[in-house]
Amino acid sequence: MLKSRVIPCLDVKDGRVVKGVSFVDLIDAGDPVEAAKAYDAAGADELTFLDITASSDNRSIIFDVVSETAEHCFMPLTVGGGVREVADIRKLLRAGADKVSINTAAVKRPEFVAEAADKFGDQCIVVAIDAKRVSEDGEAARWEIFTHGGRTPTGIDAVEFAQKVVSLGAGEILLTSMDQDGRKTGYDIALTRTIADAVRVPVIASGGVGTLDHLVEGIRDGHATAVLAASIFHFGTYTIGEAKQHMHDAGIPVRLD
Amino acid sequence: MLVAIIDYGSGNLHSAGKAFERAAREAGLDARIEVTASADLVAKADRIVLPGVGAYADCRAGLDAVPGMVEAITMQVIEKAHPFLGICVGTQLMAERGLEKRISNGLGWIAGDVVEIEPSDPELKIPQIGWNTLDVTRDHPILAGIPTGTDGWHAYFVHSFHIAAGKPEEVVATTDYGGPVTAIVGRDNMVGTQFHPEKSQKLGLALIGNFLKWKP
């Protein structure tokens, strides 16, 4: 039976982890490769690097980070941030990424998803959707796509967009609630479930995890097949092992070997 | 021992190379691992690995685009019977045809076509992405020492297609995803995994070590 995945996400800027990583025994917590090794040893099911480097001068650093990670970690690696062309994807895959996550470029030019999927296969192409609730209380729930870290509205309906990118070849959706992100009060379950039930590809829930119950809710109630979290792991609030044990105890199949 | 991992423009070869180096080291083997696009080097190799990430048709075209490569592989694997390991689309290329996006010919070593998986449970997502266990249908040296079955170790899958095997005896292991999905195929000196051993942590390193020691 396929197991639900627990995915730590590292935000990397100019080659350094920007949100804290507090592993005991980690020599340099700001080094993404050291953090990746620690998560590999801890039994993370996948690892996601999100490159938030703003300057184009430093954009190529992420390739070195990915390459060095792949030398040491024999686990699946997804890389996103600034992916705009087929050449970007090829370089990331050659460096050692297994999946590449596309965000803004998919909003601006959805055909890019089809070009990428045709070249590298659907299974390789993750579309990252940042969504925010735009309906008022009492109305039927509706979410829109936002770009630029949740600041820029696009007017695009999140459910319709998810279905569109899947029809174009996205093999997975990384769904972040911009309302919940950073709040530690749990995923937007209604959003997660609405999109997970609307597409046939796996959905990774993201944004808002503060407790291990939130991970359980993402799978059980949100119908996600994977749960992504950053700060609860980076700041040492919980280990990957504790997260998986908690999910296992709640009846969710996870990989414990 | 020279191990050639064939580079035909398809995906993540860096980590495959590193995983083979590590597995060789852990198995105490003196192996030279070469990620290569050179048909000449493949013609000298003791063991051949065909990885593959991407769409089937694109991978097949990429393999054909390397001068002399299909001929070199065929000579090494079919005529000289050197051990061969396929990975993911590299495994699917062992079959007769791939039906992803458009119909393209495989190498025709394993009977059957590469078709989209159809889980009996409509709630199961496609692609299958994640960790799943292996159900062994035929003992094989490549699985030596690896716990299999429901409580066994996990392998990392990321795929929408698999080989619908034409000969049941060429299936070594399946994985359960709303019914059996082909996980390992093999015959004679060739074997192939649908999952990614280079991404499957301890199961993967053990399997790669077994392949490097395999004397078919």
Contacts between the chains, C-beta under 8 A, distances in Angstrom:
chain1	res1	chain2	res2	distance
A	1	B	132	6.8
A	1	B	133	7.3
A	1	B	150	7.5
A	1	B	176	5.8
A	2	B	124	7.5
A	2	B	128	6.1
A	2	B	130	5.2
A	2	B	131	7.2
A	2	B	132	4.9
A	2	B	157	7.7
A	2	B	177	5.9
A	3	B	130	6.0
A	3	B	131	4.8
A	3	B	132	7.0
A	3	B	154	6.7
A	4	B	130	7.5
A	5	B	129	7.8
A	5	B	130	5.0
A	5	B	131	7.1
A	40	B	201	7.4
A	45	B	130	6.7
A	45	B	131	6.0
A	67	B	14	6.2
A	70	B	12	7.4
A	70	B	14	5.3
A	70	B	15	4.0
A	70	B	18	6.3
A	71	B	14	7.6
A	71	B	15	7.7
A	71	B	18	4.8
A	72	B	18	7.8
A	74	B	15	6.9
A	74	B	18	7.7
A	74	B	19	5.1
A	74	B	22	7.3
A	74	B	198	6.0
A	74	B	199	6.1
A	74	B	200	7.2
A	74	B	201	5.6
A	74	B	204	5.9
A	74	B	205	6.4
A	75	B	156	7.6
A	75	B	199	6.0
A	75	B	201	5.8
A	76	B	156	5.7
A	76	B	158	7.1
A	76	B	196	7.5
A	76	B	199	4.9
A	77	B	15	7.9
A	93	B	11	4.9
A	93	B	12	5.3
A	93	B	53	6.5
A	94	B	11	7.7
A	94	B	12	7.3
A	94	B	13	7.0
A	94	B	14	6.4
A	95	B	14	6.2
A	96	B	12	5.9
A	96	B	14	4.6
A	96	B	15	4.6
A	97	B	12	6.8
A	98	B	12	5.8
A	98	B	15	7.9
A	98	B	53	7.4
A	98	B	158	6.8
A	98	B	196	7.4
A	98	B	199	6.2
A	99	B	158	7.3
A	117	B	55	7.5
A	118	B	55	6.2
A	118	B	58	7.3
A	118	B	101	6.7
A	119	B	54	6.8
A	119	B	55	6.9
A	119	B	58	6.0
A	120	B	11	7.1
A	120	B	53	6.7
A	120	B	54	4.8
A	120	B	55	7.0
A	120	B	58	7.7
A	121	B	53	6.7
A	121	B	54	4.6
A	121	B	55	4.6
A	121	B	56	8.0
A	121	B	58	7.8
A	121	B	89	7.4
A	121	B	100	7.6
A	121	B	160	7.8
A	122	B	55	8.0
A	122	B	127	6.4
A	122	B	160	6.0
A	123	B	127	4.3
A	123	B	129	6.9
A	123	B	158	4.8
A	123	B	159	5.7
A	123	B	160	5.9
A	124	B	11	7.5
A	124	B	53	6.2
A	124	B	54	6.9
A	124	B	158	7.8
A	171	B	127	5.1
A	171	B	129	7.3
A	171	B	158	7.9
A	171	B	160	7.3
A	172	B	127	7.4
A	172	B	129	6.1
A	200	B	125	6.1
A	200	B	126	5.7
A	201	B	125	5.7
A	201	B	126	6.8
A	201	B	127	6.8
A	202	B	125	4.4
A	202	B	127	7.2
A	202	B	129	5.1
A	202	B	130	7.7
A	203	B	125	7.9
A	225	B	125	5.8
A	225	B	129	7.3
A	225	B	130	6.9
A	226	B	129	7.7
A	226	B	130	7.0
A	255	B	131	4.4
A	255	B	154	4.7
A	257	B	147	7.8
A	257	B	152	7.8
A	257	B	153	5.0
A	257	B	154	6.1
A	257	B	202	7.6
